Amino acid sequence: SYIASYNKDTRCPNWVAWRLTADHTTGDVGRMGNAFHEDMDVPEPRAINADYKDSGFSRGHLCPAGDNKWDRDAMYETFLLSNICPQNANLNSGVWNQIAMSCRQWAERHGDLYIITGPMYFRSQELRHIGESQVAVPDAFFKIILCLNEPKAIGFICRNTDGNKRKDQYINSLSQVERLTGLHFFPMLDNEKRKLAEDHADINEW
């Protein structure tokens, strides 16, 4: 249900991307309990559950479990630790969750969405780590949402320290997120649609 670019040095994904459709916003599969598990397809050392124990950080989903209630296998795979980063608990349960819920509402309202999210590290020489596996703790997280039916895009950057502000206080444009992450999103997007989506981000249009 998603694709991930994995970083063997940080033990976290570089980014995770998926397509969210209106049909995928609901389903009968409930959120699984203690389903977090290591990804045996990535090289060792890799993140394990013990790394998070007493770390002070939550296991923060990048592709949300809530986007995958339509299929049990898809739901289970969101609990792979290659889809997880150490995340401040207030952020995880606060604005990060609010943004995920908004994405599901927007998919129902506007049709298919293309979403890319990932960690950001601002101090490459001073990374914090948790656990014996030395899982790197992000300084922030980004999320980009693209709607091709209109077209339009909106981005969010949340520092890995808070989560009690309104989500509209974290808004960035597609080009701003690209500049701050050094990544180029949606490279196959034609120039006309990119021009419409790149520099404009207004939550009132969603």
C-alpha positions in Angstrom: 0.0 0.0 0.0 3.0 2.3 0.2 6.6 2.5 -1.0 9.6 3.5 1.1 13.1 4.7 0.6 15.1 3.3 3.5 18.2 4.7 5.0 20.5 2.1 6.5 22.5 4.7 8.4 19.6 6.4 10.3 17.6 3.1 10.5 14.7 5.2 9.3 13.0 5.8 6.0 14.2 8.7 3.9 10.6 9.1 2.7 7.4 7.0 2.4 4.9 7.6 -0.4 1.4 6.3 -1.2 -1.8 7.0 -3.1 -4.8 7.6 -0.9 -8.2 7.2 -2.6 -11.7 7.8 -1.3 -12.2 4.0 -1.2 -9.2 3.6 1.1 -10.4 6.1 3.7 -12.7 3.6 5.4 -12.8 -0.2 6.0 -13.5 -2.9 8.5 -10.0 -3.6 9.7 -9.4 -2.2 13.1 -6.2 -0.7 14.4 -3.9 -3.5 15.5 -2.6 -3.7 19.0 1.0 -4.5 19.5 1.8 -5.1 15.8 5.1 -3.2 15.5 7.7 -5.5 14.0 11.2 -5.2 12.5 11.6 -5.3 8.7 13.6 -8.4 7.8 14.1 -7.0 4.3 16.4 -4.2 5.4 20.1 -4.8 6.5 21.3 -5.2 10.0 21.6 -3.3 12.3 18.0 -2.3 11.9 15.4 -0.9 14.3 13.8 -3.3 16.7 11.1 -2.7 19.3 13.5 -2.7 22.2 15.2 0.4 20.8 12.0 2.4 21.7 11.6 1.0 25.2 12.2 3.8 27.7 13.5 6.0 24.9 11.1 8.8 25.6 9.8 8.6 22.0 6.7 7.1 20.4 6.9 4.9 17.3 5.5 7.4 14.8 3.9 6.0 11.6 4.8 7.7 8.4 2.2 6.0 6.3 -0.7 5.9 8.8 -2.4 2.8 9.9 -5.7 4.7 9.5 -5.1 5.0 5.8 -5.2 1.2 5.5 -8.3 0.0 7.2 -9.4 -1.5 3.8 -7.0 -4.5 4.0 -5.5 -6.4 6.9 -2.2 -7.1 5.2 -1.9 -3.4 4.2 -2.6 -2.4 7.8 -0.1 -4.8 9.2 2.7 -3.6 6.9 2.3 0.0 8.2 3.6 -1.4 11.5 7.0 -2.4 10.0 9.7 -0.4 11.8 10.9 0.7 8.4 7.8 2.9 8.2 8.4 4.2 11.7 10.5 7.0 13.2 11.1 8.1 16.8 8.5 10.8 17.3 7.6 13.1 20.2 4.5 11.7 21.8 2.6 15.0 21.7 3.3 15.4 18.0 2.3 11.8 17.3 -1.1 12.1 19.0 -1.5 15.8 18.2 -1.0 17.7 15.0 0.6 14.8 13.1 -2.6 12.8 13.7 -4.7 15.8 12.8 -3.0 16.1 9.5 -3.5 12.4 8.7 -7.2 12.6 9.5 -7.5 15.7 7.3 -5.9 13.8 4.4 -8.6 11.2 4.6 -11.3 13.9 4.6 -9.6 15.5 1.6 -9.4 12.2 -0.3 -13.1 11.8 0.2 -13.8 15.3 -0.9 -11.3 15.7 -3.8 -10.5 12.2 -5.0 -7.1 10.6 -5.3 -4.3 12.1 -3.3 -0.5 11.4 -3.6 1.3 11.8 -0.3 5.0 11.8 0.5 6.3 12.1 4.0 9.6 11.7 5.8 12.0 12.8 8.6 14.2 15.8 8.5 17.6 16.2 10.2 18.9 19.7 10.7 22.2 18.9 12.6 23.9 16.1 10.8 26.9 16.1 13.1 24.8 16.1 16.3 22.2 13.4 15.7 20.4 11.9 18.7 20.0 8.2 18.7 17.9 5.7 20.6 18.5 2.0 21.5 21.3 -0.4 20.7 20.5 -0.2 17.0 21.2 3.6 17.1 18.0 4.7 15.5 18.4 8.4 14.5 15.9 10.8 16.0 14.5 13.3 13.4 14.5 17.0 14.2 11.3 17.4 12.2 8.9 15.7 9.8 7.5 16.8 6.4 4.4 15.8 4.6 3.4 16.8 1.0 -0.1 16.2 -0.3 -0.8 16.5 -4.1 -4.3 16.5 -5.7 -4.1 16.1 -9.4 -7.8 16.6 -10.0 -7.7 20.3 -9.4 -4.5 20.4 -9.3 -3.0 21.7 -6.0 -0.6 20.8 -3.3 0.0 21.6 0.4 2.9 20.8 2.6 3.5 20.6 6.3 6.7 20.7 8.4 6.4 19.8 12.1 9.3 20.0 14.5 9.7 16.8 16.5 9.1 18.7 19.8 5.4 19.8 19.8 2.0 19.0 18.5 -0.5 21.2 20.3 -0.8 24.0 17.7 -3.3 24.1 14.9 -2.2 22.4 11.7 -2.5 25.6 9.7 0.5 26.9 11.6 2.8 24.2 10.0 1.9 24.9 6.3 4.6 25.2 3.7 4.3 25.1 -0.1 5.7 22.3 -2.2 8.7 24.4 -3.3 9.4 25.3 0.3 9.5 21.7 1.4 11.7 20.8 -1.5 14.1 23.6 -0.6 14.3 22.5 3.1 14.6 18.8 2.4 16.7 18.9 -0.7 14.3 16.5 -2.4 12.5 16.9 -5.7 9.0 15.6 -5.4 6.8 14.3 -8.2 9.4 14.6 -11.0 7.0 13.3 -13.6 4.5 16.0 -13.0 4.0 18.1 -16.1 5.1 21.7 -16.0 1.6 23.2 -16.1 0.4 21.3 -13.1 3.6 21.8 -11.2 3.3 25.6 -11.8 -0.2 25.5 -10.3 0.8 23.4 -7.3 4.4 24.5 -6.5 4.3 27.8 -4.8 0.7 28.0 -3.5 -0.6 26.4 -0.4 -3.9 27.5 1.1 -5.6 25.2 3.5 -8.9 26.9 2.8 -8.9 25.4 -0.7 -8.9 21.9 0.8 
